[in-house]
Amino acid sequence: MNIDLLMVLGLLFTAVVLFVLNKPRMDVVALMILVALPLTGVLTVQETLAGFADPSVILIAALFVIGEGLVRTGIAYRLGDWLVAKAGSSETRLLVLLMVAVAGLGSVMSSTGVVAIFIPVVLGVAARLKIAPGRLMMPLAFAGLTSGMLTLVATPPNMVVHSELLRAGLPGFSFFSFTPIGLAVLVLGVLYMLATRRWLQRDADGDTSAPPRLTLADLADSYRLSERERRLQVRADSPLANQALDELQLRSQYGINVIAVERQRQFRTLLLMATGNTQLLPGDVLLVDLASPAIAVLGAYQELGLEALPLRNSYYSVHSHELGLAEVALPPESHLPGKSIQELGLRSRYKLNVVGLRRHGQALEGLLVDEKLTHADTLLVAGSWKQIHHLQSLNRDFLVLSLPAEVDEVAPAARKAPYALLSLAVMVGLMISGLVPNVMAALIGCLLMGAFRCIDMPSAYRSIHWPSLILIVGMLPFALALQKTGGIDLAVNGLVNALGNAGPRVILASLFAVTALIGLFISNTATAVLMAPVAIATAQALGASPLPFAMTVALAASAAFMTPISSPVNTLVLGPGQYRFGDFVRIGVPFTILVMIVNVVMVPWIFPL
């Protein structure tokens, strides 16, 4: 063993120890490596910094932007809404749909981001179904990790291994090379979690957390809105058709307060916030708040040419990404007390509707437009989230007391969702067709997202997880350094000498186990950087195809099921699921072994040795 190899191994060991201690941060450790490697004389400065020009690094950065576009346009959250609607009251159906939806979405965007999106969704559904969150949180995490096994672009380790194959002059993976194995692991994961979920339930040892934030449903209940919500369609013969709301005086004459209008536009439903200038068209569906549920009995619907439609769920919940509620108080310096709600002119001035009034803790009923306001009153206003946020800035006359939890899920570019899907489809299509390199396909997708205004430049730059990129750039030079100093040859010879007579499948299993174990201590991306060249060199030493060996490393790098700190995905669900460290060991270790068996059986079948 030469002195250069000893220095490189010493740096590698130091980096691993610092990664385990997490002091300093991993990206800082990566920067320290970039400084230290040229000082050893093993690599030049140009060789050390070559990772900044690596296509896989640019590709990963572009995919962060694509994922942010899916979030900003509400596509990710709408998938959560669909999950809630389809699951109904069945925990089994919920678990299956949850894992499939998370894995599917995670195959084209960050699994950590997908899991973060779904955590509040799962908590809400668990509360509604009265089941322990722990029965769903670990399936959520496992689905997020499994998503990394579905497509080439699903997780950085896949692209790192692919890039290493290309660097070695070998054919890389296609977009769907991972999919058959990933689907098998996903099916296995769903069945496994259905069988083991009963081991995940634990009563809270004591609830010391802060009280949960109010939701739209909480606000609607406290002001008794559910009794007054209706969906009314404008018939073709309605006298309301082709007239503006201000001309109709529906609220003052009939007690019908129009909150928003659903209007069909080709392939989607457009939601228009009601203002005085909103013109009603035949076929429009009005989302209204009634002064009294008895209005329908009095014949107002027939007189106005309106037809009542079913309302299975509150329209505030259905349109929560666009239509919001907020409680508003009147500060002491406000000059509004003494005025009536109609005199406030919230609809004409701020495009907001007053849908509730609470005085001394009691919600008032009936027609409120002529009610004189006092300093003790709290108003409930409805409208677009943009207008609600604008009201927050008018703190002289209005004090926004609370915003519901759904405000965190607002999609600022919701109307651009079709264009975001188009941009994603173009990117995936280019990757599948091979017309351009994957990195160019991702950059084209980013440019389309920007051109369609699904994302703006500040959001795009903020979406990129720079620590992850720096970590990859900092670890990439180790592969070259180990190759130049003979470290990879040493590892390969040791592996071949120990297991060469046992057959390639045993070596694949050993490679999977070593990669998964290393991934317990350092990030899966860094693990892939270290193990990919070893896998390729091992295959070449055995005279076998490098593809199954490289695929094994990529899959093992995503199989971070065994501890809560082996992946950020697991760490995210640790608290909400009320798990202990041993829960992941007890559930994750057997599942990792099952995934290894799937790998050893399927990989040589799909990629012949």
N, C-alpha and C positions, 0 to 999 in steps of 0.2 A: 504494500500500500504506500503510494508516494505522498510527499508532503502537501502537494496541491490538493489531492483528494482529501487528506486529513483536514485541511483548512475549509474545504467546501462542506464536508460532513459536519465539521464543528459549527459552521454558520447555520446549516440546516437544523441541527439539534437545538441550537440556541433559539432559532425561529420557532420551532415546534414548542419548546418550553414556554416561550413568551405567548404563543397562541393559546396554550392551555391556561396560563395564568391570566390571560386577557389584560395584561399590563405590560407595556402600553397597548393602545388599540391595534387591531390587526393591520389596518392600513398604514399606521405609523411603523410597525415592524417591517412591512413590505418596503417602505421608503428607506429604512435603515439597511435593508438587504441591497437595494439599488446602489447605495453609497459604498457598502462594504465589499461587494463582489469585485468591482474594478481595482480596489486597493490590494486584493490578493494577487493580482496579476494573472489570474486564470482567464478572465474575460476582459475585453476592451470596453470602454465606455459605450461605444456604438452597439456592441453585442448585448450589453446589459440593458440598454434603453430600447432595444428593438421591439419590446412588447408594446410600446406605445403605438407602433405602426402595425400591430398584428390585426388582421381582419376580424378575428373572433372578438377582440376587445371592442372594436367599432360596432360589430353586430350586436353585442350584448347591450351597449349603450343605446342603440337604435330601438331595441326591443323594449327597453324601459319606457321610451317615448311612446311606442305603440300601445303599451299597457296603460299608460296615463291617459291616452286618447280614449280608450275604452271606458275608463272610469269617468272622465269628464263629460262624456256624452251619455252616461247613465246606463250603458249596455251591461256592465258588470252588476249594477244594482237591480236592473230589471230582471236579470237572471235569478237573483235572490227573491224578488217578488213572485216570479213564476214558481219557484220552489215552494214558497209558502202556500200558494194557491193550489198547486197540484198535490201536495202532501196531505192536505186535509187533516184528519185527526189520527192518522196512522203513523206510528213511530217507525215501523219497518219501511213503509213507503218513503217516509222522510229521509231515513238513513241512506237508502239506495239512491234516491234522487239527489241528495246532498253530495254524496261521493262522486257520482257521475258528473254532476254539474261543476263541481270544484275541479275535478280532474280535466274536464273538457276545457274550461276557461283557463286553467293553469298551463295547458299545453301551448298557449300562444301569448301568455303574459306571466309576470312574476308570481310564483306560487305563494311567496310571502304576502304579496299584495292581495291575492285572491283570498287567502285565509283571513287576512285582516278585514276584508270587506264582509266576509260571511260570519264572523264571530258575533256581531250584534244581531244579525238575522237569526242565527241559531239560538242565541240566548232568548230572543223574543218568542220563537216558536216553542222552545223548551218550556218557557213560562206558561204559554197558552195551553200546551198539552199536559202540563203539570208533570214533567219528567225531569230527572236530574241532568244538568248540562253536561256532566261527565260522560253520559252515555252517547253524546253526540260530538263532543269536542275532539276526542282522539280520532274517531273516524274522519272528522274534518281535516285534521293534520295529516293523517295517513293518505288521504286522497290528494292533498296538496303535494306531498312528496312523490306519490305515484304519478302525478301529472308530468314530472320530469322525465318519465320513461316513455312518454307517448309520441313526442316529435323531436326532431333535431334541435329546434329552437326553444324547447320548453325550459331548459335550465343551462347555466353556463358550463358545467362539466361536460355535457354532450358536445358543445361547440369547441371546448378545449381539446377533447379527444379527437374530434373531427379535424381540427387544425393540425394536430400532431401527425395524423395520418398523411395529410397533404404535405406537411413539411418533410416527411420521410419519403416523398415521391410515390405514395400509394393512393389508390382511389378512396375517397372518403365515403361518408354515409349520405344517403338521400334524406329528404324531408321526413318520409314515413318509414325509414329503416327501423326505428324503434317501436313503431306502433303495434305490430302483432304481439311482441313480448309485453309491452306496456298494458295492452288490453287484457292479456291473460293475468297479469299481476293485479289489475284493477278488479276484475271479476273475483279473483282469489281474495283480494282485500275486502270486498263487499261481503262475501260469504264469511270470511274470518271475523269481521267486526260484528256481523249479525249473531255469530256464535259466542263471542267474548264480551259483548256489551254489558252483560249482567255483572261482570266483574269490575266495571268502571263506575258504578254508582256508589256515591259516598255522601252521607249526610254532612252538612257543613258543621265544622267544629265550633262554630260561633261566628256570627255575621258581624264583622267589625268594619265592613266596607261602608263607603258613603252611600246614602240613599240613591236609588237610580233616578236618572233624569226623567222628567215628564215626557211622555210621547204625545203624538197627535191624538191618539185614542183617549189618553188621560184628559187632555184639555177638552176634547169633545164631550166626554162624559161629565166633567165638572160643570159644563155650561148646558148640559142636556141637549146637545145638538142632534144626537142620533134620532130623537123623536121627530125632528123637523126636517131632516134631509130628504130630498126627493130628486129623482131624475125625470124630467118632463121633455118630451119630444115635440117640436113645433110641426104641426101637420101642414100639408100643402095648402089647405084652405084656411089656415089660421089668420086672424086679423093682425097678429103680431109680426107676420112675415114681412121682411124688407123694411122694418122700422128700427130706429135706434132706441135703446133702453130709456134714455132721458125723456123721449116723447111718450113713452107708455105708462109711466108712473105706476109700475106694478107693485112696488113696495108700499106706497102710501094708499093706493086704492084697493089692492087685493091682498096685501100682506105677503107678497111673494118677492123675496130678495134673491136676485140672480147673482150667484157667486162666480160662476165660470160657464163656458160654453164648450161642449165637445163637438167638433166639426170634422167630418170625414174628408180626408184629402188623399185620394188614390190609395196608397198602400198603408196608410197610417191614420191614426186619430190625432187631430190637432186640438190642443187645449188652449182656449183663449180666456184670459182673465176679463171679467165683466167690468166695463167702464161705461160712463154715460153715452159715449159715442159708439159702443158696440152695436152693430146692426145684426138683427136676427134673420136667419135664412131658413127656408123650409128644410126640414130634416135635421136641423140643429138639435142637440140634446142639451137642455138647460140643467145645470146643477144648482138647485135652489134651496134656500133656507126659508121655511114657512114661519110666519108669525104664530100660527096655530095649526096643529094637525087636522083641525076640523074644516080647513079651507076646501079640501077636495069634496067633502060632503055637501058644502054649500053650492056646488056647481060651478065654481070658478074655472076649473079645467075645461069644461065643455064650452063655456062662454068664450074662453080665450083660444080655443082650438089647440089645446095641449093634450098629449096622451101620456099617461103615467107609465114609466118603464121600471123593470125590476131593479132593486138596489140591494145586491147581496152583501156588499161591504161598504163601509163609509167611503164616500168619494175623496175624503181627505187622505185616507190610507191608500186608495187606488192610485191617486195622482200625487203621492207624497214628494216626488222629486221636483214637482213644479208648483204645486199648490200648498201653501203653508198656513199655519196658525201661530199667533203670538199674543201673549197677555200684555196689555199696555195700561199703565197707571198715569195719573196726572200729577206731576211734581208740584210742590208748593208754589213755585213762581209761575205756573201755567195760568194763562188767562182764559182757559177753556171752560172751567166750572161755571155753571149758569146757562151755558148754551145747550141746545138740544143736539142729539146725534145727527139729525138732518142738517143742522146749521154748521156742524163741523166740516161737512163736505169732503169726507175722507175719500169717497169714490172719485170725485172729480179732481181733487187736488193731489191725492197720493195713490190712486188706483187700488184702494183697499176697501173692504167691506166690514162694517161692524156686525158681527153675528152673535155677540153675547155681551151681557152687562151683568156684573156681579156687584152687589152692594151689601156691605157688612157680612161678606162671606156667603150670601145667598144669591143664586142666579135668578134674575128677573125674567118673567115670561111675558108673552104677548107682543104687540107691536111697539118696538122700542124707539122708532125714529123721532118721536116727539118728547122722549124722556129727557129731562134736564139733568145735566151731569153735576156731580159733587166731587170734592177732593177725595172722598172715600171710595169712589167707584173704580172698578177695574174693567177695562174693555177687552173683548176678545176680537181680534181682527183677522180677516182672511184675505189672502191674495198671493201674488208671486213672492218667492223668497227674496228676489231682488228688491222689491218694493218694501218688504218687511225690514231688510237690512238698511234701506234708505231711511226708514222711520227711526231707526236707532240713532241716526245722526242728528235728529231734531229733538235733542234732549231738553230744550227749553220748555216745550209744550207737551212732550210725550216721553215716558220712561218705559222702555221695553223691559218687562220684568223677567221673562224667561222665554227661551226658544226651545222647542221640543227637540228630542234626541235626533229626529230625522233630518235636522238641518245639517248634520255632519255628512249626510249621504246625498246632498243636493248635487245634481249634475249641472254645472254652469253652461254646458253646451249641449243640453238634452236634445234640441231640435236638429242637431247635426249627427244624430245616431246613425241614420242610413248611410251617410258619407263615411263615417268611421268604419262601418261594416264593409263598405266598398273598398276602402283603403286596405283593410285587413285582408279582404279576398284577393285583391291585386297582389299584395305581398306574398301570400301563401301560394297563389297561382304561379307567380314567377319562380318561387322556390321549388315547387313541384316540377315545373316544366324544365328547369335548368337553363332557361334562356339567358339569365344573367347570374353571376355569383350571388350567394345568399346575402352577403353584406350589402350588395347593390340593391337587391330586392327589398331589404329592410329599410335602406335609406330612401328608396322610392316611396315606400309606405309612409315614412315620416314626412316626406315632402307633401304627399297627398293629404295627410292629416292636417298639416299646416295650411295648405292651399284651401281646403274646405273649412278652415277655422274650427276644426275639432279640438285643436290645442294651439295655444299661443307660445311664443318663444320663451318668455319667463317660466311658464309651466313646464315646457319641454326640458329646459335646463335643470329645473328643480326636481323633475321626475327621475333623472339619472342618479343612480346610487353610486356616487363617486368612490366611496370606500371599497366597494366590491371591485370596481375597475382597477383601482390602485393595487389591491391585493393580487389580482390576476397578473398585472404587469410586473409586480415585484417577485412573484413566484416563478414566472416563465423562465427567467435566466438560469434557474437551478437545473432545469432539464439539460440545457446546453453545457453548463458547468460540469455536471455529473458525467455527461457523455465525453467531454474533452479530457477529463481526469481519470476515466476508466471506472467510475462508480457504477454506471448502468451495467457494464460488462460484468462487474463483480456480483451485482445483485442477480443478474440473469444466470450466470454460471452457478451460483449457489442454489437458485430455484431449480434449474435443470438437473444439477447433480443430485439434489435431494429427491426430486419427484419425476425426473425424466422417464424412468422406467414404469411409472404408475399410469401413464397414458394422459392424453391431452385434456380429457374431461376432469380428471383429478387436479390437474394444474389450473384449469379454469376455476374450479371450486376454491382452490387455495388462493388464487389471485383475487377472487371475489371476497373471500374472508379477510385477507390482508388489507384490501382497499376499504372494506366496511369498518374494520377495526381502527385503521388510521383516521377515518372520518369521524370517529368518536372524539378525537382530540383536536383536529384542525378542520377548517372549513372544507366542504365537499369540493369546492373549486380548486383549492390548494392540493387536495388529495389527488384530484384528476391530473393536475399538472405534474405531480411527482410520479404517479403510477402509469400514466399513458406510455411514456417512452420505455419503461420496464416491460410493459405488456407487449409492445410491438417488437422489441428486441428479443423477448422470450420466444415469441412465435417464429421469428426468423431463425433463431438458434435451433428450434425444433423442426424447421422446414415446413411449418404450417402457415395457413393464411392468417395475417395479423388482424383481420376484421373481427372474428369472434373474441379474440383476446382484448381488443380495444373496446368492443361493445360490453364486455364483462366489467371492465373498469368503469365505464360510464354508468352502467346500471347499478353497480355497487356503490358508486359515489352518491347516487340518489337514495339508496336504501338506508337512510339515516333514521331508522325507526327506534333505535335501542335506548336512547337517553333523551331527556328534555333539553339538553344543551348541545346535542349533535346537529341541530338545525334550528334556524330562527323560527321555522314553522312550528316546531314542537314547543319552543319557548313561549310563543304567542298564546297557545291554548293552555299552558300550565296553570295559570291563575284562574281564568274563567271555568276551566274544567275541574278545579279543586283537586288537582292531581298531586301525588307525591313522586319523588324520583323513582321509587320502586315500581310504580304503575307502568311506566314506560319500559322498564327492564322486563317486567312480567309479561307484558303484551307484545313489546317490540322485538325481543330476542327470538321467540318462536316464529314470528312473521318474517323476520330477516332470513331465517333458515329456510323457510318456505320459498321466499323469493330467490334465494341462492339455488334451490333445487329447480325452480322454473328456469332460471338462467342456464344451468348446466344441461337441462333437457332441450330447451328451445333454441338457444343461440347456435349450437353446432348444426342444428337442423336447418335454420334459416341461413346461416353463414357457414357453409361446409368447411371443415378443418382441412 
